[in-house]
Amino acid sequence: MRKKVTIVGSGNVGATAAHWIASKELADVVLIDIIEGVPQGKGLDLLESMPIEKRDCRIIGTQDYADTANSDIVVITAGIPRKPGMSRDDLLNTNHKIMKDVVGKAIQHSPKCILIVVSNPLDAMAQCLTRWMRWRKPPTRWRDCPASA
Ligand SMILES: NC(=O)c1ccc[n+]([C@@H]2O[C@H](COP(=O)([O-])OP(=O)(O)OC[C@H]3O[C@@H](n4cnc5c(N)ncnc54)[C@H](O)[C@@H]3O)[C@@H](O)[C@H]2O)c1
C-alpha cells in the first residue's frame, strides 16, 4: 500500500513539498491549511497533472484533520515566514502557537506518524516538539529539516 504524507501549511514550502512527493510518486498527499480553498485548489492542480506526468498519486486539499488520518509522515510547514528585516527568532511566538495547535490535531489522527518540522525558527520548534513528544507513550518519532543559511 502506498504511504500517506500530510503537509500542514499549503504555502510556498508546503505546496513545493507536495509537488516533489507527487512527481516522484512517493506517497499519497493530503494538503491542509487554515485558508479555505488554498489547499483544495493546489491539491486539485496537482491531482490533474498526475495522468499527464504518468503518475498515480491521490492528492487532496482540506481543512479537516480527519482527512489526514493514519498518515505515515506529517510535515509541518504552517506558520509565518520572515519578512524583510526580520530574523527567524522574530517568528518564535507566532509559530510556536501555530505549531502547538497543528501538531496536537495531527497526532490525534495519526498517532504513529513521523513528524517532520520545517517551520522557523527551526531549532526552537524542534526543541519544543521534542519536549511535547516526550510526554507521549509511545513517543512520537520526529525529524527536523535543517534551516537554510
Ligand atoms: N527549515 C527550512 O529550511 C525552511 C525553509 C523555508 C521556510 N521555512 C519556514 O517554513 C515556514 C513556511 O514558509 P512558507 O514560505 O511556506 O510560508 P507561506 O506563508 O508561503 O506558507 C505558510 C502557510 O501556513 C499556513 N498556516 C498558518 N497557520 C496555519 C495553521 N494554524 N494551520 C494550517 N496552516 C496554517 C498559511 O495559511 C500559509 O498558507 C516558515 O516558518 C518559514 O520560515 C523553513
PDBQT file of the ligand as one rigid body, heavy atoms in Angstrom, charges set to zero:
ROOT
HETATM    1  N1  LIG A 201      13.579  24.791   7.646  1.00  0.00    +0.000 N 
HETATM    2  C1  LIG A 201      13.830  25.361   6.473  1.00  0.00    +0.000 C 
HETATM    3  O1  LIG A 201      14.817  25.081   5.804  1.00  0.00    +0.000 OA
HETATM    4  C2  LIG A 201      12.826  26.347   5.931  1.00  0.00    +0.000 A 
HETATM    5  C3  LIG A 201      12.921  26.791   4.607  1.00  0.00    +0.000 A 
HETATM    6  C4  LIG A 201      11.972  27.677   4.150  1.00  0.00    +0.000 A 
HETATM    7  C5  LIG A 201      10.962  28.126   5.003  1.00  0.00    +0.000 A 
HETATM    8  N2  LIG A 201      10.918  27.706   6.280  1.00  0.00    +0.000 N 
HETATM    9  C6  LIG A 201       9.853  28.122   7.185  1.00  0.00    +0.000 C 
HETATM   10  O2  LIG A 201       8.686  27.371   6.833  1.00  0.00    +0.000 OA
HETATM   11  C7  LIG A 201       7.532  28.149   7.173  1.00  0.00    +0.000 C 
HETATM   12  C8  LIG A 201       6.622  28.268   5.956  1.00  0.00    +0.000 C 
HETATM   13  O3  LIG A 201       7.247  29.054   4.946  1.00  0.00    +0.000 OA
HETATM   14  P1  LIG A 201       6.473  29.377   3.578  1.00  0.00    +0.000 P 
HETATM   15  O4  LIG A 201       7.410  30.157   2.753  1.00  0.00    +0.000 OA
HETATM   16  O5  LIG A 201       5.835  28.150   3.034  1.00  0.00    +0.000 OA
HETATM   17  O6  LIG A 201       5.335  30.357   4.137  1.00  0.00    +0.000 OA
HETATM   18  P2  LIG A 201       3.912  30.636   3.457  1.00  0.00    +0.000 P 
HETATM   19  O7  LIG A 201       3.380  31.883   4.102  1.00  0.00    +0.000 OA
HETATM   20  O8  LIG A 201       4.023  30.580   1.978  1.00  0.00    +0.000 OA
HETATM   21  O9  LIG A 201       3.036  29.377   3.928  1.00  0.00    +0.000 OA
HETATM   22  C9  LIG A 201       2.682  29.155   5.254  1.00  0.00    +0.000 C 
HETATM   23  C10 LIG A 201       1.268  28.575   5.226  1.00  0.00    +0.000 C 
HETATM   24  O10 LIG A 201       0.924  28.181   6.557  1.00  0.00    +0.000 OA
HETATM   25  C11 LIG A 201      -0.476  28.403   6.692  1.00  0.00    +0.000 C 
HETATM   26  N3  LIG A 201      -0.877  28.399   8.075  1.00  0.00    +0.000 N 
HETATM   27  C12 LIG A 201      -0.726  29.368   9.012  1.00  0.00    +0.000 A 
HETATM   28  N4  LIG A 201      -1.280  28.978  10.163  1.00  0.00    +0.000 NA
HETATM   29  C13 LIG A 201      -1.782  27.739   9.967  1.00  0.00    +0.000 A 
HETATM   30  C14 LIG A 201      -2.478  26.815  10.783  1.00  0.00    +0.000 A 
HETATM   31  N5  LIG A 201      -2.782  27.078  12.055  1.00  0.00    +0.000 N 
HETATM   32  N6  LIG A 201      -2.860  25.636  10.231  1.00  0.00    +0.000 NA
HETATM   33  C15 LIG A 201      -2.578  25.328   8.948  1.00  0.00    +0.000 A 
HETATM   34  N7  LIG A 201      -1.920  26.177   8.119  1.00  0.00    +0.000 NA
HETATM   35  C16 LIG A 201      -1.529  27.358   8.630  1.00  0.00    +0.000 A 
HETATM   36  C17 LIG A 201      -0.695  29.739   5.997  1.00  0.00    +0.000 C 
HETATM   37  O11 LIG A 201      -2.066  29.941   5.682  1.00  0.00    +0.000 OA
HETATM   38  C18 LIG A 201       0.200  29.592   4.770  1.00  0.00    +0.000 C 
HETATM   39  O12 LIG A 201      -0.511  29.079   3.653  1.00  0.00    +0.000 OA
HETATM   40  C19 LIG A 201       8.041  29.488   7.697  1.00  0.00    +0.000 C 
HETATM   41  O13 LIG A 201       8.083  29.469   9.103  1.00  0.00    +0.000 OA
HETATM   42  C20 LIG A 201       9.437  29.572   7.103  1.00  0.00    +0.000 C 
HETATM   43  O14 LIG A 201      10.281  30.422   7.845  1.00  0.00    +0.000 OA
HETATM   44  C21 LIG A 201      11.815  26.809   6.766  1.00  0.00    +0.000 A 
ENDROOT
TORSDOF 0
